[in-house]
Amino acid sequence: MNSLQRNSFAAARVLVALIFLANGFGIIPQGFPAKELAEHGAPAAIVPLFMLAARTIEIVGGFGLMLGIYPQIAPIAVIAFLVPATLVAHDFWHAVGTPAYFPQLLQFLKNTAITGGLLFIAATPNQPALFPSTSRSKDR
């Protein structure tokens, strides 16, 4: 793998991880997703637990993606969160003919594109570490 490929893979993982880290650390407000979850039938007492589980997956998976830690497992873990969250939160097919249709469709397609990127990362063997070990540290 040449240096352009190595750096591109590392940059791609960092860029994809940013959205999950921002969500997980609450930089992107989570009040609306929690409300949507309750509106879709989740018991109000369980919504905080779902939100905590989602944030945990986003933070752990996000750091795994960013740093290249378990580079094939981290994207699969995030996909396991992203697919059901997308189907629940961005059900554009229920919004046909309403003002919410296009925003929900765009969010659905955005998450679909992110899932494709995560699948590509998961399927790529020998992912480089974000901070590759130097030749000096290999000698020890």
CORNORJO-V128364 format. One record per backbone hydrogen bond with DSSP energy under -0.5 kcal/mol. NH is the residue of the N-H (numbers start at 1). CO is the residue of the C=O. Records with the same first field share a line. If there is no record, write none. Layout:
NH = CO, CO
This chain:
6 = 2
7 = 3
8 = 4
9 = 5
10 = 6
11 = 7
12 = 8
13 = 9
14 = 10
15 = 11
16 = 12
17 = 13
18 = 14
19 = 15, 16
20 = 16
21 = 17
22 = 18
23 = 19
24 = 20
25 = 21
26 = 23
27 = 22
28 = 22
29 = 27
34 = 30
35 = 31
36 = 32
37 = 33
38 = 34
39 = 35
40 = 36
41 = 38
42 = 37
46 = 43
47 = 43
48 = 44
50 = 46
51 = 47
52 = 48
53 = 49
54 = 50
55 = 51
56 = 52
57 = 53
58 = 54
59 = 55
60 = 56
61 = 57
62 = 58
63 = 59
64 = 60
65 = 61
66 = 62
67 = 63
68 = 64
69 = 64
70 = 68
71 = 68
73 = 70
74 = 70
76 = 72
77 = 73
78 = 74
79 = 75
80 = 76
81 = 77
82 = 78
83 = 79
85 = 81
86 = 82
87 = 83
88 = 84
89 = 85
90 = 86
91 = 88
92 = 90
94 = 91
95 = 92
98 = 95
101 = 95, 98
103 = 99
104 = 100
105 = 101
106 = 102
107 = 103
108 = 104
109 = 105
110 = 106
111 = 107
112 = 108
113 = 109
114 = 110
115 = 111
116 = 112
117 = 113
118 = 114
119 = 115
120 = 116
121 = 117
122 = 118
123 = 119
124 = 120, 121
125 = 123
130 = 67
132 = 130
138 = 134
139 = 135, 136
140 = 137
